[in-house]
Amino acid sequence: PCGAIPDSGTTLITAPKKHILQLMDELCESWPRCRQNHTAMLQAAKAARKAAAAEYGFNPFTLKVQSRPMIFQSLLLDCSSWMNETVGLSELPTLNFHLGGRNGTQRDLPMPGHA
């Protein structure tokens, strides 16, 4: 049997790494700040490759673009650079947990990003 204990006071969600990365990928896609940062990084990498090829005739650099989960994590770890009294945790996407009971009942449990 599985159980769920929702506790917005904790800072951890445990699951297999593959599932956590998928969750972080979807949260980044749902959070405009994260999605925009990832898009900007993709565009910067493309521009850097193009500039290097124009300058050297080929691209001698290997520029690794961070994945959405890593950008999501970086933004959270660097929250002091964007979070202030106006922009708080309310801009984070809501987590929606889908829970099921023993008797087949189901319930959705939304947890806002500021919780």
Salt bridges, closest charged atoms under 4 A:
ASP25 OD1 - ARG68 NE 3.05
GLU29 OE1 - ARG68 NH1 3.46
GLU91 OE2 - ARG33 NE 2.57
ASP108 OD1 - HIS98 ND1 2.62
